Amino acid sequence: MLEYKKDALLVFVLLAITYSYFYHDPGVNGNSRVGLIFAIVQEGRLTIDSFHDKKGTATGDKSFYQGHFYSDKAIGTSLVGSIFYLPIYWLTQLLGLTLSTWIVKYFLTFFVIGLPSALAGSLIYVVCKIISASELRAFIVTVAITLGTMYLPFSVIFFGHQLAASLLFCAFFMIFQLKAKPDRCKKRHMFLIGLLLGLSLITEYTTPVIVLPLIIYYFYVPWNGQSFRRGMSIAIPVLGGLIPVAIMLIYNTLCFGNPLSIGYEHTYDPYYARSLAQGLMGIGWPRPKVLYYLTVHPAQGLFWQSPVLIMALVGAYFMFRAKQYRAEAVLATIAVLSYLLIDSGFFSWWGAWSFGPRHIIPMLPFLCLPLIFVPCRLFFLVVILSLVSVSQMFIVAASVVTVPDPMMVRIEELSYFQWSSIYSYCWKRLVGGSYATNLGHKLFGLRNWKSLLPIMLAMLSITGILLIMKSPKLNHLPQNVGQQLN
């Protein structure tokens, strides 16, 4: 893997710069998580009594139990955020400084969400390069996923979905490494795989639908190769996974009196309390009509907002034909279908105040696997659709991620092209001069469209450096896979 370090580092820098450039206030969802971070670090408490109605951290997404308010969210994002915020808070106290709430939230967003997303994105590039042996193909697919899907807008806002996606793909990458070079596997690698999977479980409660296939995939790889002792391969990752799970169980016990009682069971808002009490945390049987809304409806359909993902359907066919990557094909298929089916049964499938169906974000990184298998003769479509996808996600990142949802509530009453969250709301905000906070504003005093020029220049420059350094060829493929893809 060492031969991929330089270009993977450039991909990481490209994504880190992009994700650090924009800032979106997370509203009630993120404030619930931030309030818990502040409570842990500033007060040494798990209650958010001091923050749930305070300016900058006010939230309606909260639990109420025995006279105290708590965050109703999975604690993974807040747990990681507390680790990053603790030294910042101590340093400001030592120096007698006071940081505004938005600055703290900006740094938390970048360190907790943006950096892991950039890291996972660089690993997407490495996996795609290993499969295709083409820097250009790998780079295009990486850009398509990390900048051309909800991966981008939710890497610049403090929600939990993108952190969960990054954790899951990083765990997949480490298992994928075992398959490529099993002799290099160390105990620390096995421990980290378990830790990443355990942390994803306490970051978003829907992640078991990917964690379980990843566990099966993990056991398939070393056991199939018989590269190390089976007992060790079980005990060490289980130990790593139990650490975050144990923290969550202790948290639940301290807050709600029961290790298996989570915040959603004590939701303060009556509407959400009734909705979440139905089915399994608000998830019922899959609904075909909602699957249609999730995929092909212009309002928030995945294939309208990120049309490059249409080509993943094509790539999936060719991926299943490549025997050496059939396990990865099955894994990606399970991840995608599971999340679509789960979200189609959720009472608020569109995500509530979101430009897209944000609950399915953890599956997005795995779509790089079928996408890299699109044949060379059709890859020009990946390029064209990637440009459209990146442009549309850039509109969202530059304007607003948390789109109000009155239109989505009544989507059944709308005609097919009556509403698009991107063009009916986000684009209109840009045309009206309403831009999200970005470093062009803060560092250079630029306004409106001019504030986007620095990030566009940086993205083009890094892309140019990467392409010039490697002089990549689109049709450079490994011999055993090339027959499938050409």
Secondary structure in CASP SS format (residue, H / E / C, confidence):
PFRMAT SS
TARGET T0000
AUTHOR 0000-0000-0000
METHOD secondary structure of the structure
MODEL  1
M C 1.00
L H 1.00
E H 1.00
Y H 1.00
K H 1.00
K H 1.00
D H 1.00
A H 1.00
L H 1.00
L H 1.00
V H 1.00
F H 1.00
V H 1.00
L H 1.00
L H 1.00
A H 1.00
I H 1.00
T H 1.00
Y H 1.00
S H 1.00
Y H 1.00
F E 1.00
Y E 1.00
H E 1.00
D C 1.00
P C 1.00
G H 1.00
V H 1.00
N H 1.00
G H 1.00
N H 1.00
S H 1.00
R H 1.00
V H 1.00
G H 1.00
L H 1.00
I H 1.00
F H 1.00
A H 1.00
I H 1.00
V H 1.00
Q H 1.00
E H 1.00
G C 1.00
R C 1.00
L C 1.00
T C 1.00
I C 1.00
D C 1.00
S C 1.00
F C 1.00
H C 1.00
D C 1.00
K C 1.00
K C 1.00
G C 1.00
T C 1.00
A C 1.00
T C 1.00
G C 1.00
D C 1.00
K E 1.00
S E 1.00
F E 1.00
Y E 1.00
Q C 1.00
G C 1.00
H E 1.00
F E 1.00
Y E 1.00
S E 1.00
D C 1.00
K C 1.00
A C 1.00
I C 1.00
G H 1.00
T H 1.00
S H 1.00
L H 1.00
V H 1.00
G H 1.00
S H 1.00
I H 1.00
F H 1.00
Y H 1.00
L H 1.00
P H 1.00
I H 1.00
Y H 1.00
W H 1.00
L H 1.00
T H 1.00
Q H 1.00
L H 1.00
L H 1.00
G C 1.00
L C 1.00
T C 1.00
L C 1.00
S C 1.00
T H 1.00
W H 1.00
I H 1.00
V H 1.00
K H 1.00
Y H 1.00
F H 1.00
L H 1.00
T H 1.00
F H 1.00
F H 1.00
V H 1.00
I H 1.00
G H 1.00
L H 1.00
P H 1.00
S H 1.00
A H 1.00
L H 1.00
A H 1.00
G H 1.00
S H 1.00
L H 1.00
I H 1.00
Y H 1.00
V H 1.00
V H 1.00
C H 1.00
K H 1.00
I H 1.00
I H 1.00
S H 1.00
A C 1.00
S C 1.00
E H 1.00
L H 1.00
R H 1.00
A H 1.00
F H 1.00
I H 1.00
V H 1.00
T H 1.00
V H 1.00
A H 1.00
I H 1.00
T H 1.00
L H 1.00
G C 1.00
T C 1.00
M C 1.00
Y C 1.00
L C 1.00
P H 1.00
F H 1.00
S H 1.00
V C 1.00
I E 1.00
F C 1.00
F C 1.00
G C 1.00
H H 1.00
Q H 1.00
L H 1.00
A H 1.00
A H 1.00
S H 1.00
L H 1.00
L H 1.00
F H 1.00
C H 1.00
A H 1.00
F H 1.00
F H 1.00
M H 1.00
I H 1.00
F H 1.00
Q H 1.00
L H 1.00
K H 1.00
A H 1.00
K C 1.00
P H 1.00
D H 1.00
R H 1.00
C C 1.00
K C 1.00
K H 1.00
R H 1.00
H H 1.00
M H 1.00
F H 1.00
L H 1.00
I H 1.00
G H 1.00
L H 1.00
L H 1.00
L H 1.00
G H 1.00
L H 1.00
S H 1.00
L H 1.00
I C 1.00
T C 1.00
E C 1.00
Y C 1.00
T C 1.00
T C 1.00
P H 1.00
V H 1.00
I H 1.00
V H 1.00
L H 1.00
P H 1.00
L H 1.00
I H 1.00
I H 1.00
Y H 1.00
Y H 1.00
F H 1.00
Y H 1.00
V H 1.00
P H 1.00
W H 1.00
N H 1.00
G H 1.00
Q C 1.00
S C 1.00
F C 1.00
R C 1.00
R H 1.00
G H 1.00
M H 1.00
S H 1.00
I H 1.00
A H 1.00
I H 1.00
P H 1.00
V H 1.00
L H 1.00
G H 1.00
G H 1.00
L H 1.00
I H 1.00
P H 1.00
V H 1.00
A H 1.00
I H 1.00
M H 1.00
L H 1.00
I H 1.00
Y H 1.00
N H 1.00
T H 1.00
L H 1.00
C H 1.00
F H 1.00
G C 1.00
N C 1.00
P C 1.00
L C 1.00
S C 1.00
I C 1.00
G H 1.00
Y H 1.00
E H 1.00
H H 1.00
T E 1.00
Y C 1.00
D C 1.00
P H 1.00
Y H 1.00
Y H 1.00
A H 1.00
R H 1.00
S H 1.00
L H 1.00
A C 1.00
Q C 1.00
G C 1.00
L E 1.00
M C 1.00
G C 1.00
I E 1.00
G C 1.00
W C 1.00
P C 1.00
R C 1.00
P H 1.00
K H 1.00
V H 1.00
L H 1.00
Y H 1.00
Y H 1.00
L H 1.00
T H 1.00
V C 1.00
H C 1.00
P C 1.00
A C 1.00
Q C 1.00
G C 1.00
L H 1.00
F H 1.00
W H 1.00
Q H 1.00
S C 1.00
P H 1.00
V H 1.00
L H 1.00
I H 1.00
M H 1.00
A H 1.00
L H 1.00
V H 1.00
G H 1.00
A H 1.00
Y H 1.00
F H 1.00
M H 1.00
F H 1.00
R H 1.00
A C 1.00
K H 1.00
Q H 1.00
Y H 1.00
R H 1.00
A H 1.00
E H 1.00
A H 1.00
V H 1.00
L H 1.00
A H 1.00
T H 1.00
I H 1.00
A H 1.00
V H 1.00
L H 1.00
S H 1.00
Y H 1.00
L H 1.00
L H 1.00
I H 1.00
D H 1.00
S H 1.00
G C 1.00
F E 1.00
F C 1.00
S C 1.00
W C 1.00
W C 1.00
G C 1.00
A C 1.00
W C 1.00
S C 1.00
F C 1.00
G C 1.00
P C 1.00
R H 1.00
H H 1.00
I H 1.00
I H 1.00
P H 1.00
M H 1.00
L H 1.00
P H 1.00
F H 1.00
L H 1.00
C H 1.00
L H 1.00
P H 1.00
L H 1.00
I C 1.00
F C 1.00
V C 1.00
P C 1.00
C H 1.00
R H 1.00
L H 1.00
F H 1.00
F H 1.00
L H 1.00
V H 1.00
V H 1.00
I H 1.00
L H 1.00
S H 1.00
L H 1.00
V H 1.00
S H 1.00
V H 1.00
S H 1.00
Q H 1.00
M H 1.00
F H 1.00
I H 1.00
V H 1.00
A H 1.00
A H 1.00
S C 1.00
V C 1.00
V C 1.00
T C 1.00
V C 1.00
P C 1.00
D C 1.00
P H 1.00
M H 1.00
M H 1.00
V H 1.00
R C 1.00
I H 1.00
E H 1.00
E H 1.00
L C 1.00
S C 1.00
Y C 1.00
F C 1.00
Q C 1.00
W C 1.00
S C 1.00
S H 1.00
I H 1.00
Y H 1.00
S H 1.00
Y H 1.00
C H 1.00
W H 1.00
K H 1.00
R H 1.00
L H 1.00
V H 1.00
G C 1.00
G C 1.00
S C 1.00
Y C 1.00
A C 1.00
T E 1.00
N E 1.00
L H 1.00
G H 1.00
H H 1.00
K H 1.00
L H 1.00
F H 1.00
G C 1.00
L C 1.00
R C 1.00
N H 1.00
W H 1.00
K H 1.00
S H 1.00
L H 1.00
L H 1.00
P H 1.00
I H 1.00
M H 1.00
L H 1.00
A H 1.00
M H 1.00
L H 1.00
S H 1.00
I H 1.00
T H 1.00
G H 1.00
I H 1.00
L H 1.00
L H 1.00
I H 1.00
M H 1.00
K H 1.00
S C 1.00
P C 1.00
K C 1.00
L C 1.00
N C 1.00
H C 1.00
L C 1.00
P C 1.00
Q H 1.00
N H 1.00
V H 1.00
G H 1.00
Q H 1.00
Q H 1.00
L H 1.00
N C 1.00
END
